[in-house]
Amino acid sequence: MSKRDFYEVLGVAKDASDRDIKKAFRRMAMKYHPDRNPDDKEAEEAFKEVNEAYEILSDQQKKAAYDQYGHAGVDPNGMGGGGFGGGAGGFSDVFGDVFGDIFGGAGGGRRRSHVQRGADLRYTMDLTLEEAVKGCEKTITVPTLVGCNTCDGSGAKPGTSAKSCGTCGGVGQVRMQQGFFSVQQTCPTCHGEGQVVSDPCNDCHGQGRIEETKKLSVKIPAGVDTGDRIRLAGEGEAGTHGGPSGDLFVQMNVRDHAIFERDGKHLFCEVPISFIDAALGGELEVPTLESRVKLKIPAETQTGKLFRLRGKGIKPVRGGAVGDLLVRAIVETPVNLSSRQKELLREFESAMDDSQQHHAPKKTGFFDSVKKFFEDMT
């Protein structure tokens, strides 16, 4: 039975690029993969045919021979000497090369890179509202992993060195044949490192890193808020085998304040005012984050009324206009009254009995609504 043209098998043109050939192979291999077509002999044969076509067309030397002489040029019994299944370039290498790219494996005999970047760290910094608004500089203590100076991060005792793993040949992964497939898994001897340390360093015990507590100075810009982060490049854990260190992210947490509440760039506070000031008007001292300011209270002020002090809020850390301070007036009911004071209040109440609607419109309106509600029910 004559073989199909390899370009036809993959569905690509003869001038297709290496990238197009690999892309076509992935598509066809997925389509005919035995896991997706159990007990389907035709799919199994098609899968073998697709792999054979890719094994030839992905190799520039074999591809050139195939383009010039056809199947005879890559027949192991012919002049090409490089057919499918012949030598080290058989099915398992093709499968590992392409699907290793997809799943992160180290196929095709490629050696694994042992250099790894260190892990990033996070530190939560508590700040007062004043520190967050004005900015400050803080010293923090961070436990981390740093490169071992004794072995220069190699993990091996000075004068010795790590050796290539004999089980995986330094690749970090081993192949296991499972029926028709060649499956890769992490090497059980070196745990994916590709190297073994037979004589470990006494200080780091072969890890190449040791625990250390670092003191760092962190400059907090003015205007930060809870959730903001500052990145300190290279202050995370040290990498392995000479890899770069990770970063340290300092995350802000602004504690609650006894007077002010924050909402972005704006501040809120509640200020109690006396019954007399609310009725007749007056002037109060209101706190801000910088000083005290005078606030004029108009006559007939009701509890809950908001006063806006522009520009007395917070300047955002990312720029923009300064926020405002919103002051909520809370009318305070007098307590601990003397007999004479109670008597005066009753006289005051009596003087208002005939004109409640004029002096207490909210009270009058509320009870009118209540009266109408019960009338409607009957």
Sequence and secondary structure as in RCSB ss.txt:
>XXXX:A:sequence
MSKRDFYEVLGVAKDASDRDIKKAFRRMAMKYHPDRNPDDKEAEEAFKEVNEAYEILSDQQKKAAYDQYGHAGVD
PNGMGGGGFGGGAGGFSDVFGDVFGDIFGGAGGGRRRSHVQRGADLRYTMDLTLEEAVKGCEKTITVPTLVGCNT
CDGSGAKPGTSAKSCGTCGGVGQVRMQQGFFSVQQTCPTCHGEGQVVSDPCNDCHGQGRIEETKKLSVKIPAGVD
TGDRIRLAGEGEAGTHGGPSGDLFVQMNVRDHAIFERDGKHLFCEVPISFIDAALGGELEVPTLESRVKLKIPAE
TQTGKLFRLRGKGIKPVRGGAVGDLLVRAIVETPVNLSSRQKELLREFESAMDDSQQHHAPKKTGFFDSVKKFFE
DMT
>XXXX:A:secstr
     HHHHHT  TT  HHHHHHHHHHHHHHH TTTSTT HHHHHHHHHHHHHHHHHTSHHHHHHHHHHGGGGG 
TTSSS   TTSGGGSHHHHHHHHHHHHHT   TT      B    EEEEEEE HHHHHH EEEEEEEEEEEE TT
TTTS B TT   EE TTTTTSSEEEEEETTEEEEEE TTTTTSSEE SSB TTTTTSSEEEEEEEEEEEE TT  
TT EEEETT S   BTT     EEEEEEE   SS EEETTEEEEEEEEEHHHHHH EEEEEE SS EEEEEE TT
  TT EEEETT S   TT      EEEEEEEE   S  HHHHHHHHHHHHHHGGGHHHH HHHHHHHHHHHHHHH
HH 
